[in-house]
Amino acid sequence: MDNFKSILTPNEITDFTSDIGVSKANFSPWRTRLLSIMAGLFIAIGGATSTKANIVLAGSKYASLTSSILFTIGLILVLVAGAELFTGNILLIVAFCDKKLSAKELIVNWARVYLWNFIGAFFFAILIFLAFGKDDPVIKAAANMLETKTSYSFIQCISLAFLCNLLVCLAVWMSFGAKQVSSKIIASAFPILVFVFMKFEHIVANFYYYTEGILGGTKAPISSIILNSLIPVTIGNMLGGLFVGLMYYLSYHKN
């Protein structure tokens, strides 16, 4: 009868998240690297497309909503095509709590995916720069965006990042419960739309914006990008993902 279910229960999603966390941690290093590159590239595609929509629709009351909708293609590609995304992989904490993963396996996976997500986003940003040039509006917009991203206080930036990955991990969590591609898309798209619309901070998307902004001649110094954005966004994203994973683990753990 379970084969005919189109959606898993929250308890079943928790068990599935634990099992898939073990599977992800046991990928070969090169498989993890390659799939992490793809995830960084996918999220960068969403970021560039979202920026382009804001430029094309500048002045329209639908600009922000349209750009938010278009950004969702990034996570849809990750979940449907298959890729390893740092922010989503924070949910491996469920497998760790189930004592299926060691602390070393958990940290190695997070570090490896984080690094190669950056490489994927960096690669896409370079391609966009080479294709359109420094004066392209999308690249200029990224350069201007970095001035805003580096203007937040440390606590404000952590809060924006926490809220972001709260939504991203909920999107991933709900997609785990869906068995049909259409259901996965619907379940994951709306939380992502909300985080972009609310201008929350996502570290992998920022990998693309950092690269593109620097190439575009941003006025924000690299030290400021690292200290005022990269570090607090990484911390906030991790805390948001841990919150989701631990809340559901504690709610549905068999013991």
C-alpha positions as CSV (number, residue, x, y, z in Angstrom):
1,M,0.0,0.0,0.0
2,D,2.9,2.4,0.8
3,N,4.0,2.2,-2.9
4,F,0.8,4.1,-3.8
5,K,1.3,7.0,-1.3
6,S,2.1,10.2,-3.1
7,I,3.5,11.9,0.0
8,L,5.3,10.9,3.2
9,T,4.1,11.7,6.7
10,P,6.3,14.1,8.8
11,N,7.5,11.0,10.8
12,E,8.4,9.2,7.5
13,I,10.2,12.3,6.2
14,T,12.3,12.4,9.4
15,D,13.4,8.8,8.9
16,F,14.0,9.4,5.2
17,T,16.1,12.5,6.0
18,S,18.2,10.4,8.4
19,D,18.8,7.6,5.8
20,I,19.5,10.0,2.9
21,G,22.0,11.8,5.1
22,V,24.0,8.6,5.5
23,S,23.9,8.0,1.8
24,K,25.2,11.6,1.1
25,A,28.0,11.2,3.6
26,N,29.0,8.0,2.0
27,F,29.4,9.4,-1.5
28,S,32.9,9.1,-2.9
29,P,34.8,12.4,-2.5
30,W,34.8,13.0,-6.3
31,R,31.1,12.4,-6.6
32,T,30.5,14.9,-3.8
33,R,32.8,17.4,-5.4
34,L,31.1,17.1,-8.8
35,L,27.6,17.3,-7.5
36,S,28.5,20.3,-5.3
37,I,29.9,22.1,-8.3
38,M,26.6,21.5,-10.0
39,A,24.6,22.9,-7.0
40,G,26.7,26.0,-6.9
41,L,26.2,26.5,-10.6
42,F,22.4,25.9,-10.3
43,I,22.0,28.4,-7.5
44,A,24.1,30.9,-9.5
45,I,21.7,30.5,-12.4
46,G,18.8,31.3,-10.1
47,G,20.7,34.4,-8.8
48,A,21.6,35.7,-12.2
49,T,18.1,35.2,-13.6
50,S,16.6,36.8,-10.6
51,T,18.8,39.9,-11.0
52,K,18.0,40.1,-14.8
53,A,14.3,40.1,-14.0
54,N,14.7,43.0,-11.6
55,I,16.6,45.0,-14.2
56,V,14.1,44.2,-17.1
57,L,11.1,45.0,-14.9
58,A,12.6,48.0,-13.1
59,G,9.8,50.3,-12.0
60,S,7.1,47.6,-12.2
61,K,5.3,46.5,-9.1
62,Y,5.7,42.9,-10.2
63,A,9.5,43.1,-10.5
64,S,10.3,41.8,-7.0
65,L,7.8,39.0,-7.2
66,T,8.9,37.9,-10.7
67,S,12.5,37.9,-9.7
68,S,11.7,35.8,-6.6
69,I,9.8,33.3,-8.7
70,L,12.6,32.9,-11.2
71,F,15.2,32.4,-8.4
72,T,13.4,29.1,-7.5
73,I,14.8,27.4,-10.6
74,G,18.1,27.1,-8.6
75,L,16.8,24.8,-5.9
76,I,14.4,23.0,-8.3
77,L,17.4,22.0,-10.3
78,V,19.2,20.9,-7.2
79,L,16.4,18.7,-6.0
80,V,15.2,17.3,-9.3
81,A,18.3,17.0,-11.4
82,G,20.4,16.1,-8.3
83,A,23.2,18.0,-6.6
84,E,24.8,18.6,-3.2
85,L,23.9,22.0,-1.6
86,F,25.7,23.1,1.6
87,T,22.6,24.8,3.1
88,G,20.4,21.7,2.5
89,N,23.1,19.3,3.7
90,I,22.9,20.9,7.1
91,L,20.0,18.5,7.5
92,L,22.6,15.7,7.8
93,I,22.4,16.6,11.5
94,V,19.4,14.2,11.7
95,A,21.6,11.3,10.7
96,F,24.2,12.4,13.2
97,C,21.7,12.6,16.0
98,D,20.6,9.1,15.0
99,K,24.2,8.0,15.5
100,K,24.5,6.9,11.9
101,L,27.2,9.5,11.2
102,S,30.3,10.5,13.1
103,A,31.2,14.1,13.8
104,K,34.1,13.8,11.4
105,E,31.9,12.5,8.6
106,L,29.4,15.3,9.2
107,I,32.1,18.1,9.2
108,V,34.0,16.6,6.2
109,N,30.8,16.6,4.2
110,W,29.8,20.1,5.1
111,A,33.4,21.5,4.4
112,R,33.7,19.7,1.1
113,V,30.3,20.7,-0.2
114,Y,30.8,24.3,0.9
115,L,34.1,24.6,-0.9
116,W,32.9,23.0,-4.1
117,N,29.6,25.0,-4.1
118,F,31.8,28.1,-4.2
119,I,33.7,26.7,-7.1
120,G,30.5,26.0,-9.0
121,A,29.1,29.5,-8.4
122,F,32.5,31.1,-9.2
123,F,32.6,29.2,-12.5
124,F,29.2,30.4,-13.5
125,A,30.0,34.0,-12.5
126,I,33.2,33.9,-14.7
127,L,31.2,32.6,-17.6
128,I,28.6,35.4,-17.3
129,F,31.4,37.9,-17.1
130,L,33.2,36.6,-20.2
131,A,29.9,36.4,-22.1
132,F,28.6,39.8,-21.4
133,G,31.5,42.0,-20.1
134,K,32.1,44.2,-17.1
135,D,29.5,46.8,-18.1
136,D,26.6,44.4,-18.4
137,P,23.7,45.5,-16.1
138,V,23.5,42.2,-14.3
139,I,27.2,42.4,-13.3
140,K,26.8,46.1,-12.3
141,A,23.8,45.1,-10.2
142,A,25.8,42.5,-8.4
143,A,28.6,45.1,-7.7
144,N,26.0,47.5,-6.2
145,M,24.4,44.6,-4.3
146,L,27.6,43.9,-2.4
147,E,27.5,47.4,-0.9
148,T,24.2,46.6,0.7
149,K,25.2,43.1,1.8
150,T,28.3,44.4,3.6
151,S,26.3,47.2,5.3
152,Y,24.4,44.9,7.7
153,S,25.5,44.5,11.3
154,F,26.9,41.1,12.3
155,I,23.8,40.1,14.2
156,Q,21.5,41.4,11.5
157,C,23.3,39.4,8.9
158,I,23.2,36.2,11.0
159,S,19.4,36.8,11.5
160,L,18.8,37.2,7.8
161,A,20.8,34.1,7.1
162,F,19.0,32.1,9.8
163,L,15.7,33.0,8.3
164,C,16.9,32.1,4.8
165,N,18.0,28.6,5.7
166,L,15.0,28.0,7.8
167,L,13.0,28.3,4.6
168,V,15.5,26.5,2.4
169,C,15.7,23.5,4.7
170,L,11.9,23.4,5.0
171,A,11.8,23.4,1.1
172,V,14.2,20.5,1.1
173,W,12.3,18.7,3.9
174,M,9.0,19.0,2.1
175,S,10.5,17.8,-1.2
176,F,11.7,14.7,0.6
177,G,8.1,14.0,1.4
178,A,7.0,14.2,-2.3
179,K,7.4,11.3,-4.7
180,Q,6.3,13.1,-7.9
181,V,8.5,15.7,-9.7
182,S,5.6,18.1,-9.9
183,S,5.0,17.8,-6.2
184,K,8.7,18.3,-5.4
185,I,8.7,21.5,-7.4
186,I,5.5,22.9,-5.8
187,A,6.7,22.0,-2.3
188,S,10.1,23.5,-2.7
189,A,9.4,26.6,-4.8
190,F,7.2,28.6,-2.4
191,P,9.7,28.7,0.6
192,I,12.4,29.8,-1.8
193,L,10.2,32.4,-3.3
194,V,9.6,33.8,0.2
195,F,13.3,34.0,1.2
196,V,14.2,35.8,-2.0
197,F,11.2,38.2,-1.8
198,M,12.1,39.0,1.8
199,K,15.8,39.5,0.9
200,F,17.2,36.9,3.3
201,E,20.8,35.9,2.9
202,H,21.9,32.6,1.3
203,I,25.7,31.8,1.3
204,V,25.8,29.8,-2.0
205,A,23.8,32.5,-3.8
206,N,26.2,35.0,-2.3
207,F,29.2,33.1,-3.7
208,Y,27.9,34.0,-7.1
209,Y,27.2,37.7,-6.1
210,Y,30.6,38.1,-4.4
211,T,32.4,36.9,-7.5
212,E,30.3,38.9,-9.9
213,G,30.4,42.0,-7.8
214,I,34.1,41.9,-7.5
215,L,34.5,41.4,-11.2
216,G,32.1,44.3,-11.7
217,G,34.2,46.7,-9.7
218,T,32.3,46.9,-6.4
219,K,33.3,49.5,-3.9
220,A,33.0,47.1,-1.1
221,P,36.5,45.9,0.0
222,I,37.1,42.1,0.1
223,S,37.8,42.2,3.8
224,S,34.4,43.7,4.4
225,I,32.8,41.1,2.2
226,I,34.4,38.3,4.2
227,L,33.9,39.8,7.7
228,N,30.5,41.5,7.3
229,S,28.9,39.0,5.0
230,L,30.5,35.7,4.2
231,I,31.3,34.7,7.9
232,P,27.9,35.8,9.5
233,V,25.9,34.4,6.6
234,T,27.6,31.1,6.9
235,I,26.9,31.0,10.6
236,G,23.3,32.0,10.2
237,N,22.6,29.5,7.5
238,M,24.1,26.7,9.6
239,L,22.0,27.7,12.6
240,G,18.8,27.9,10.6
241,G,19.4,24.5,9.1
242,L,20.3,23.0,12.5
243,F,17.1,24.5,13.9
244,V,14.9,22.7,11.3
245,G,16.7,19.4,11.5
246,L,16.8,19.3,15.3
247,M,13.2,20.4,15.8
248,Y,11.9,17.6,13.6
249,Y,14.4,15.1,15.0
250,L,13.2,15.8,18.6
251,S,9.6,15.8,17.5
252,Y,9.6,12.4,15.7
253,H,12.6,10.5,17.1
254,K,11.4,7.0,18.1
255,N,13.2,7.1,21.4
